[in-house]
Amino acid sequence: MTEHETPQPHVAHGEKLQKVLARMGLASRREVEGWIAAGRVRVNGAVAGLGQRVDLHDAIALDGRLLKREEASEAVRRVLIYNKPDGEICTRDDPEGRPTVFDRLPRLKEGRWINIGRLDINTTGLLLFTTDGELANRLMHPSYEMDREYAVRVRGEVDEEMIERLKAGVTLEDGPARFTDIQQAPGGEGFNHWYHCVVMEGRNREVRRLWESQGLVVSRLKRVRFGPVFMTADLPMGRWREMAQREVDILSEEVGLTPVALPEVKVKLKEKLERLQRKTSKPLTRSERNKRVLRPAEDRDGQKAGKPRERGSAVAERPADVRRRGRDSGKGRGRS
């Protein structure tokens, strides 16, 4: 467009701009909204606004670069399961040069991997990545009630009154917070105790801060489940695997998205990926998840609290009404 041309007005039909860009895999919808608010996105030469609608005939540019909008690239929905080790941060680039969770992931020819939620540098365990920003946004949004389960080792004296306070709710510096369920797990010596606990949101360091509010010290923290996806012992720490079609479909249906066929992979590339991948558990459907309850420590078959369960056994089982009760725990996103 030359300086003498008049920018074309945006259309009132089509899809919201932030949703389109998120689905293209550029970032989560929340990040895209930040770009639009900062004036980094233009539609047909004019600075875009939040909530603006676009269709396939509109030209979208980010930081002055025109974006390709092939339907094939918009429809790709791949998901990775990653077992995060201690010491990695959940950002793409770190000024201090520390390792990031993106360093080990497979390279993409188009788009980028978007992390679904975050974990603190000292927290290990389950992380999900996707190429679909809309899927990432819905899985992180409080309205879809994706509960997170953690195995945590705390140092200090724990009594029943303390457990009840943590389940009823305590006030942190950023508002009320609580665990929707807590069960003691086997393991630990002296003043070190293992617990499995569930939160309905992902506020910054929420799990640690909840335990610390009771005068306890969190010495180990590992996420073992995110929504319907849970970890088993056959995915080593620091390794990833890509979800199969059925698994991605379960995640999509969980947040109201229409399933999308995975792209075909050439035989040589598929064999290469299979060598890198390690098997882990499959997501459960919503009906299967609602039947699950956290079992007392004595019923856990001696399973170590900090380790994921073997393939075929559940990492987390919880009451059917946990997700409904979680609506009262507040809104917010971040990392634990």
Contacts in CASP RR format, 6 or more apart in sequence:
PFRMAT RR
TARGET T0000
AUTHOR 0000-0000-0000
METHOD contacts of the structure
MODEL  1
MTEHETPQPHVAHGEKLQKVLARMGLASRREVEGWIAAGRVRVNGAVAGL
GQRVDLHDAIALDGRLLKREEASEAVRRVLIYNKPDGEICTRDDPEGRPT
VFDRLPRLKEGRWINIGRLDINTTGLLLFTTDGELANRLMHPSYEMDREY
AVRVRGEVDEEMIERLKAGVTLEDGPARFTDIQQAPGGEGFNHWYHCVVM
EGRNREVRRLWESQGLVVSRLKRVRFGPVFMTADLPMGRWREMAQREVDI
LSEEVGLTPVALPEVKVKLKEKLERLQRKTSKPLTRSERNKRVLRPAEDR
DGQKAGKPRERGSAVAERPADVRRRGRDSGKGRGRS
1 7 0 8 1.000
1 45 0 8 1.000
7 44 0 8 1.000
7 45 0 8 1.000
7 46 0 8 1.000
8 44 0 8 1.000
8 45 0 8 1.000
8 46 0 8 1.000
9 44 0 8 1.000
9 46 0 8 1.000
10 43 0 8 1.000
10 44 0 8 1.000
10 46 0 8 1.000
10 48 0 8 1.000
10 52 0 8 1.000
10 53 0 8 1.000
10 54 0 8 1.000
10 58 0 8 1.000
11 53 0 8 1.000
11 54 0 8 1.000
11 55 0 8 1.000
11 57 0 8 1.000
11 58 0 8 1.000
12 53 0 8 1.000
13 53 0 8 1.000
13 55 0 8 1.000
14 53 0 8 1.000
14 54 0 8 1.000
14 55 0 8 1.000
15 53 0 8 1.000
15 54 0 8 1.000
15 55 0 8 1.000
16 51 0 8 1.000
16 52 0 8 1.000
16 53 0 8 1.000
16 54 0 8 1.000
17 32 0 8 1.000
17 36 0 8 1.000
17 41 0 8 1.000
17 43 0 8 1.000
17 48 0 8 1.000
17 49 0 8 1.000
17 50 0 8 1.000
17 51 0 8 1.000
17 52 0 8 1.000
17 53 0 8 1.000
17 54 0 8 1.000
17 60 0 8 1.000
18 29 0 8 1.000
18 32 0 8 1.000
18 33 0 8 1.000
18 36 0 8 1.000
18 50 0 8 1.000
18 51 0 8 1.000
19 29 0 8 1.000
19 134 0 8 1.000
20 54 0 8 1.000
20 60 0 8 1.000
20 69 0 8 1.000
20 74 0 8 1.000
21 27 0 8 1.000
21 29 0 8 1.000
21 32 0 8 1.000
21 35 0 8 1.000
21 41 0 8 1.000
21 60 0 8 1.000
21 62 0 8 1.000
21 67 0 8 1.000
22 28 0 8 1.000
22 29 0 8 1.000
22 32 0 8 1.000
22 132 0 8 1.000
22 133 0 8 1.000
22 134 0 8 1.000
22 136 0 8 1.000
22 137 0 8 1.000
23 74 0 8 1.000
23 132 0 8 1.000
23 133 0 8 1.000
23 134 0 8 1.000
24 67 0 8 1.000
24 69 0 8 1.000
24 73 0 8 1.000
24 74 0 8 1.000
24 111 0 8 1.000
24 133 0 8 1.000
25 76 0 8 1.000
25 111 0 8 1.000
25 112 0 8 1.000
25 114 0 8 1.000
25 131 0 8 1.000
25 132 0 8 1.000
25 133 0 8 1.000
26 32 0 8 1.000
26 62 0 8 1.000
26 67 0 8 1.000
26 111 0 8 1.000
26 112 0 8 1.000
26 133 0 8 1.000
27 35 0 8 1.000
27 112 0 8 1.000
27 114 0 8 1.000
27 133 0 8 1.000
28 114 0 8 1.000
28 133 0 8 1.000
28 136 0 8 1.000
28 137 0 8 1.000
28 140 0 8 1.000
29 133 0 8 1.000
29 134 0 8 1.000
29 136 0 8 1.000
29 137 0 8 1.000
30 137 0 8 1.000
30 140 0 8 1.000
30 333 0 8 1.000
32 41 0 8 1.000
33 50 0 8 1.000
35 41 0 8 1.000
35 62 0 8 1.000
36 48 0 8 1.000
36 49 0 8 1.000
36 50 0 8 1.000
36 52 0 8 1.000
37 49 0 8 1.000
37 50 0 8 1.000
39 47 0 8 1.000
39 48 0 8 1.000
40 62 0 8 1.000
40 63 0 8 1.000
41 47 0 8 1.000
41 48 0 8 1.000
41 49 0 8 1.000
41 60 0 8 1.000
41 61 0 8 1.000
41 62 0 8 1.000
42 48 0 8 1.000
42 60 0 8 1.000
42 61 0 8 1.000
42 64 0 8 1.000
43 52 0 8 1.000
43 54 0 8 1.000
43 58 0 8 1.000
43 59 0 8 1.000
43 60 0 8 1.000
43 61 0 8 1.000
44 58 0 8 1.000
44 59 0 8 1.000
45 59 0 8 1.000
45 61 0 8 1.000
48 60 0 8 1.000
54 60 0 8 1.000
56 69 0 8 1.000
59 66 0 8 1.000
60 66 0 8 1.000
60 67 0 8 1.000
60 69 0 8 1.000
61 67 0 8 1.000
72 263 0 8 1.000
73 110 0 8 1.000
73 111 0 8 1.000
75 260 0 8 1.000
76 110 0 8 1.000
76 131 0 8 1.000
76 132 0 8 1.000
76 260 0 8 1.000
76 263 0 8 1.000
77 130 0 8 1.000
77 131 0 8 1.000
77 132 0 8 1.000
77 135 0 8 1.000
77 248 0 8 1.000
77 252 0 8 1.000
77 260 0 8 1.000
77 262 0 8 1.000
78 130 0 8 1.000
78 131 0 8 1.000
78 132 0 8 1.000
78 242 0 8 1.000
78 243 0 8 1.000
78 248 0 8 1.000
78 262 0 8 1.000
78 263 0 8 1.000
79 128 0 8 1.000
79 129 0 8 1.000
79 130 0 8 1.000
79 135 0 8 1.000
79 242 0 8 1.000
79 243 0 8 1.000
79 247 0 8 1.000
79 248 0 8 1.000
79 251 0 8 1.000
80 105 0 8 1.000
80 106 0 8 1.000
80 113 0 8 1.000
80 128 0 8 1.000
80 129 0 8 1.000
80 130 0 8 1.000
80 240 0 8 1.000
80 241 0 8 1.000
80 242 0 8 1.000
80 243 0 8 1.000
81 126 0 8 1.000
81 127 0 8 1.000
81 128 0 8 1.000
81 229 0 8 1.000
81 231 0 8 1.000
81 235 0 8 1.000
81 240 0 8 1.000
81 241 0 8 1.000
81 242 0 8 1.000
81 243 0 8 1.000
81 280 0 8 1.000
82 101 0 8 1.000
82 104 0 8 1.000
82 105 0 8 1.000
82 126 0 8 1.000
82 127 0 8 1.000
82 128 0 8 1.000
82 129 0 8 1.000
82 238 0 8 1.000
82 239 0 8 1.000
82 240 0 8 1.000
83 124 0 8 1.000
83 125 0 8 1.000
83 126 0 8 1.000
83 127 0 8 1.000
83 231 0 8 1.000
83 235 0 8 1.000
83 236 0 8 1.000
83 237 0 8 1.000
83 238 0 8 1.000
83 239 0 8 1.000
83 240 0 8 1.000
83 280 0 8 1.000
84 101 0 8 1.000
84 119 0 8 1.000
84 123 0 8 1.000
84 124 0 8 1.000
84 125 0 8 1.000
84 126 0 8 1.000
84 127 0 8 1.000
84 237 0 8 1.000
84 238 0 8 1.000
85 124 0 8 1.000
85 237 0 8 1.000
85 238 0 8 1.000
86 121 0 8 1.000
86 122 0 8 1.000
86 123 0 8 1.000
86 124 0 8 1.000
87 98 0 8 1.000
87 99 0 8 1.000
87 121 0 8 1.000
87 122 0 8 1.000
88 98 0 8 1.000
88 99 0 8 1.000
88 100 0 8 1.000
88 101 0 8 1.000
88 103 0 8 1.000
88 121 0 8 1.000
89 98 0 8 1.000
89 99 0 8 1.000
89 100 0 8 1.000
89 101 0 8 1.000
89 121 0 8 1.000
90 100 0 8 1.000
90 101 0 8 1.000
90 115 0 8 1.000
90 117 0 8 1.000
90 118 0 8 1.000
90 119 0 8 1.000
90 127 0 8 1.000
90 335 0 8 1.000
91 100 0 8 1.000
92 100 0 8 1.000
92 102 0 8 1.000
93 100 0 8 1.000
94 100 0 8 1.000
98 121 0 8 1.000
101 115 0 8 1.000
101 127 0 8 1.000
102 113 0 8 1.000
102 115 0 8 1.000
104 238 0 8 1.000
104 239 0 8 1.000
104 240 0 8 1.000
105 113 0 8 1.000
105 129 0 8 1.000
105 240 0 8 1.000
106 240 0 8 1.000
106 273 0 8 1.000
106 276 0 8 1.000
108 131 0 8 1.000
111 131 0 8 1.000
112 131 0 8 1.000
113 129 0 8 1.000
113 130 0 8 1.000
113 131 0 8 1.000
114 129 0 8 1.000
114 130 0 8 1.000
114 131 0 8 1.000
114 132 0 8 1.000
114 133 0 8 1.000
114 136 0 8 1.000
115 127 0 8 1.000
115 128 0 8 1.000
115 129 0 8 1.000
115 136 0 8 1.000
116 127 0 8 1.000
116 128 0 8 1.000
116 129 0 8 1.000
116 130 0 8 1.000
116 135 0 8 1.000
116 136 0 8 1.000
116 139 0 8 1.000
116 140 0 8 1.000
116 226 0 8 1.000
117 127 0 8 1.000
117 128 0 8 1.000
117 136 0 8 1.000
117 140 0 8 1.000
117 202 0 8 1.000
117 333 0 8 1.000
117 334 0 8 1.000
117 335 0 8 1.000
118 334 0 8 1.000
118 335 0 8 1.000
119 125 0 8 1.000
119 127 0 8 1.000
119 223 0 8 1.000
119 335 0 8 1.000
119 336 0 8 1.000
120 205 0 8 1.000
120 208 0 8 1.000
120 221 0 8 1.000
120 335 0 8 1.000
120 336 0 8 1.000
122 221 0 8 1.000
123 221 0 8 1.000
123 222 0 8 1.000
123 223 0 8 1.000
123 335 0 8 1.000
123 336 0 8 1.000
124 221 0 8 1.000
124 222 0 8 1.000
124 223 0 8 1.000
124 237 0 8 1.000
125 222 0 8 1.000
125 223 0 8 1.000
125 224 0 8 1.000
125 231 0 8 1.000
125 237 0 8 1.000
126 223 0 8 1.000
126 224 0 8 1.000
126 225 0 8 1.000
126 226 0 8 1.000
126 229 0 8 1.000
126 230 0 8 1.000
126 231 0 8 1.000
127 223 0 8 1.000
128 139 0 8 1.000
128 226 0 8 1.000
128 229 0 8 1.000
129 240 0 8 1.000
130 136 0 8 1.000
132 260 0 8 1.000
134 257 0 8 1.000
135 251 0 8 1.000
135 252 0 8 1.000
135 255 0 8 1.000
135 257 0 8 1.000
138 144 0 8 1.000
138 255 0 8 1.000
138 256 0 8 1.000
138 257 0 8 1.000
139 146 0 8 1.000
139 226 0 8 1.000
139 251 0 8 1.000
139 254 0 8 1.000
139 255 0 8 1.000
140 146 0 8 1.000
140 333 0 8 1.000
141 333 0 8 1.000
142 200 0 8 1.000
142 201 0 8 1.000
142 330 0 8 1.000
142 331 0 8 1.000
142 332 0 8 1.000
142 333 0 8 1.000
144 254 0 8 1.000
144 255 0 8 1.000
145 200 0 8 1.000
145 323 0 8 1.000
145 326 0 8 1.000
145 327 0 8 1.000
146 226 0 8 1.000
146 227 0 8 1.000
146 254 0 8 1.000
147 180 0 8 1.000
147 198 0 8 1.000
147 199 0 8 1.000
147 200 0 8 1.000
147 225 0 8 1.000
147 227 0 8 1.000
147 318 0 8 1.000
147 322 0 8 1.000
147 323 0 8 1.000
147 326 0 8 1.000
148 198 0 8 1.000
148 199 0 8 1.000
148 200 0 8 1.000
148 202 0 8 1.000
148 223 0 8 1.000
148 225 0 8 1.000
148 226 0 8 1.000
148 227 0 8 1.000
148 336 0 8 1.000
149 196 0 8 1.000
149 197 0 8 1.000
149 198 0 8 1.000
149 223 0 8 1.000
149 224 0 8 1.000
149 225 0 8 1.000
149 230 0 8 1.000
149 315 0 8 1.000
149 316 0 8 1.000
149 318 0 8 1.000
150 196 0 8 1.000
150 197 0 8 1.000
150 198 0 8 1.000
150 199 0 8 1.000
150 207 0 8 1.000
150 221 0 8 1.000
150 222 0 8 1.000
150 223 0 8 1.000
150 224 0 8 1.000
150 336 0 8 1.000
151 185 0 8 1.000
151 194 0 8 1.000
151 195 0 8 1.000
151 196 0 8 1.000
151 220 0 8 1.000
151 221 0 8 1.000
151 222 0 8 1.000
151 224 0 8 1.000
151 305 0 8 1.000
151 306 0 8 1.000
151 307 0 8 1.000
152 194 0 8 1.000
152 195 0 8 1.000
152 196 0 8 1.000
152 197 0 8 1.000
152 207 0 8 1.000
152 211 0 8 1.000
152 218 0 8 1.000
152 220 0 8 1.000
152 221 0 8 1.000
152 222 0 8 1.000
153 188 0 8 1.000
153 192 0 8 1.000
153 193 0 8 1.000
153 194 0 8 1.000
153 195 0 8 1.000
153 218 0 8 1.000
153 219 0 8 1.000
153 220 0 8 1.000
153 221 0 8 1.000
153 305 0 8 1.000
153 306 0 8 1.000
154 192 0 8 1.000
154 193 0 8 1.000
154 195 0 8 1.000
154 211 0 8 1.000
154 216 0 8 1.000
154 217 0 8 1.000
154 218 0 8 1.000
154 219 0 8 1.000
155 191 0 8 1.000
155 192 0 8 1.000
155 216 0 8 1.000
155 217 0 8 1.000
155 218 0 8 1.000
155 219 0 8 1.000
156 191 0 8 1.000
156 192 0 8 1.000
156 193 0 8 1.000
156 215 0 8 1.000
156 216 0 8 1.000
156 217 0 8 1.000
157 191 0 8 1.000
158 193 0 8 1.000
158 195 0 8 1.000
158 214 0 8 1.000
158 216 0 8 1.000
162 214 0 8 1.000
163 182 0 8 1.000
165 214 0 8 1.000
166 178 0 8 1.000
166 179 0 8 1.000
166 182 0 8 1.000
166 197 0 8 1.000
166 210 0 8 1.000
166 211 0 8 1.000
166 214 0 8 1.000
167 178 0 8 1.000
167 179 0 8 1.000
167 180 0 8 1.000
167 181 0 8 1.000
167 182 0 8 1.000
168 178 0 8 1.000
169 176 0 8 1.000
169 177 0 8 1.000
169 178 0 8 1.000
169 329 0 8 1.000
170 176 0 8 1.000
170 177 0 8 1.000
170 178 0 8 1.000
170 210 0 8 1.000
170 213 0 8 1.000
170 214 0 8 1.000
171 177 0 8 1.000
172 206 0 8 1.000
172 209 0 8 1.000
172 210 0 8 1.000
172 213 0 8 1.000
173 209 0 8 1.000
174 203 0 8 1.000
174 204 0 8 1.000
176 329 0 8 1.000
176 330 0 8 1.000
177 199 0 8 1.000
177 203 0 8 1.000
177 206 0 8 1.000
177 209 0 8 1.000
177 210 0 8 1.000
177 329 0 8 1.000
177 330 0 8 1.000
178 199 0 8 1.000
178 210 0 8 1.000
178 329 0 8 1.000
179 197 0 8 1.000
179 198 0 8 1.000
179 199 0 8 1.000
179 210 0 8 1.000
180 198 0 8 1.000
180 199 0 8 1.000
180 200 0 8 1.000
180 318 0 8 1.000
180 322 0 8 1.000
180 325 0 8 1.000
180 326 0 8 1.000
180 329 0 8 1.000
181 197 0 8 1.000
181 198 0 8 1.000
181 294 0 8 1.000
181 318 0 8 1.000
181 319 0 8 1.000
181 322 0 8 1.000
182 195 0 8 1.000
182 196 0 8 1.000
182 197 0 8 1.000
182 198 0 8 1.000
183 195 0 8 1.000
183 196 0 8 1.000
183 197 0 8 1.000
183 294 0 8 1.000
183 295 0 8 1.000
183 296 0 8 1.000
183 297 0 8 1.000
184 193 0 8 1.000
184 194 0 8 1.000
184 195 0 8 1.000
184 296 0 8 1.000
184 297 0 8 1.000
185 194 0 8 1.000
185 195 0 8 1.000
185 196 0 8 1.000
185 297 0 8 1.000
185 300 0 8 1.000
185 303 0 8 1.000
185 305 0 8 1.000
185 306 0 8 1.000
186 194 0 8 1.000
186 297 0 8 1.000
186 300 0 8 1.000
186 302 0 8 1.000
186 303 0 8 1.000
186 304 0 8 1.000
186 305 0 8 1.000
187 193 0 8 1.000
187 194 0 8 1.000
187 304 0 8 1.000
187 305 0 8 1.000
188 194 0 8 1.000
188 305 0 8 1.000
192 219 0 8 1.000
194 304 0 8 1.000
194 305 0 8 1.000
194 306 0 8 1.000
195 305 0 8 1.000
196 224 0 8 1.000
196 294 0 8 1.000
196 305 0 8 1.000
196 316 0 8 1.000
197 207 0 8 1.000
197 210 0 8 1.000
198 294 0 8 1.000
198 316 0 8 1.000
198 318 0 8 1.000
198 322 0 8 1.000
199 206 0 8 1.000
199 207 0 8 1.000
199 210 0 8 1.000
199 329 0 8 1.000
199 336 0 8 1.000
200 322 0 8 1.000
200 323 0 8 1.000
200 326 0 8 1.000
200 327 0 8 1.000
200 329 0 8 1.000
201 329 0 8 1.000
201 330 0 8 1.000
201 331 0 8 1.000
201 332 0 8 1.000
201 333 0 8 1.000
202 332 0 8 1.000
202 333 0 8 1.000
202 334 0 8 1.000
202 335 0 8 1.000
202 336 0 8 1.000
203 332 0 8 1.000
203 333 0 8 1.000
203 334 0 8 1.000
203 336 0 8 1.000
204 334 0 8 1.000
204 335 0 8 1.000
204 336 0 8 1.000
205 335 0 8 1.000
205 336 0 8 1.000
206 334 0 8 1.000
206 336 0 8 1.000
207 218 0 8 1.000
207 221 0 8 1.000
207 336 0 8 1.000
208 218 0 8 1.000
208 221 0 8 1.000
208 336 0 8 1.000
211 217 0 8 1.000
211 218 0 8 1.000
212 218 0 8 1.000
220 306 0 8 1.000
221 336 0 8 1.000
222 306 0 8 1.000
223 231 0 8 1.000
223 336 0 8 1.000
224 230 0 8 1.000
224 231 0 8 1.000
224 306 0 8 1.000
224 308 0 8 1.000
224 315 0 8 1.000
224 316 0 8 1.000
225 231 0 8 1.000
225 315 0 8 1.000
225 316 0 8 1.000
227 254 0 8 1.000
227 283 0 8 1.000
227 289 0 8 1.000
228 250 0 8 1.000
228 251 0 8 1.000
228 254 0 8 1.000
228 283 0 8 1.000
228 284 0 8 1.000
228 285 0 8 1.000
228 286 0 8 1.000
228 289 0 8 1.000
229 247 0 8 1.000
229 251 0 8 1.000
229 281 0 8 1.000
229 283 0 8 1.000
230 281 0 8 1.000
230 283 0 8 1.000
230 284 0 8 1.000
230 308 0 8 1.000
230 309 0 8 1.000
230 314 0 8 1.000
230 315 0 8 1.000
230 316 0 8 1.000
231 280 0 8 1.000
231 281 0 8 1.000
231 308 0 8 1.000
231 315 0 8 1.000
232 279 0 8 1.000
232 280 0 8 1.000
232 281 0 8 1.000
232 308 0 8 1.000
232 309 0 8 1.000
232 310 0 8 1.000
232 311 0 8 1.000
232 312 0 8 1.000
232 313 0 8 1.000
232 315 0 8 1.000
233 307 0 8 1.000
233 308 0 8 1.000
233 309 0 8 1.000
233 310 0 8 1.000
233 311 0 8 1.000
234 278 0 8 1.000
234 279 0 8 1.000
234 280 0 8 1.000
234 310 0 8 1.000
234 311 0 8 1.000
235 241 0 8 1.000
235 278 0 8 1.000
235 279 0 8 1.000
235 280 0 8 1.000
235 308 0 8 1.000
236 278 0 8 1.000
239 276 0 8 1.000
239 277 0 8 1.000
239 278 0 8 1.000
240 276 0 8 1.000
240 277 0 8 1.000
240 278 0 8 1.000
241 277 0 8 1.000
241 278 0 8 1.000
241 279 0 8 1.000
241 280 0 8 1.000
242 273 0 8 1.000
242 277 0 8 1.000
243 251 0 8 1.000
243 283 0 8 1.000
244 282 0 8 1.000
245 261 0 8 1.000
245 262 0 8 1.000
246 282 0 8 1.000
247 282 0 8 1.000
247 283 0 8 1.000
248 259 0 8 1.000
248 260 0 8 1.000
248 262 0 8 1.000
249 259 0 8 1.000
250 282 0 8 1.000
250 283 0 8 1.000
250 284 0 8 1.000
250 285 0 8 1.000
251 283 0 8 1.000
252 258 0 8 1.000
252 259 0 8 1.000
252 260 0 8 1.000
253 259 0 8 1.000
253 285 0 8 1.000
253 286 0 8 1.000
254 283 0 8 1.000
254 286 0 8 1.000
265 273 0 8 1.000
279 311 0 8 1.000
280 311 0 8 1.000
281 311 0 8 1.000
281 312 0 8 1.000
281 315 0 8 1.000
284 292 0 8 1.000
289 318 0 8 1.000
290 320 0 8 1.000
291 320 0 8 1.000
292 314 0 8 1.000
292 316 0 8 1.000
292 317 0 8 1.000
292 318 0 8 1.000
293 317 0 8 1.000
293 318 0 8 1.000
293 319 0 8 1.000
293 320 0 8 1.000
294 316 0 8 1.000
294 317 0 8 1.000
294 318 0 8 1.000
294 319 0 8 1.000
295 317 0 8 1.000
301 313 0 8 1.000
303 309 0 8 1.000
303 313 0 8 1.000
308 315 0 8 1.000
309 315 0 8 1.000
END
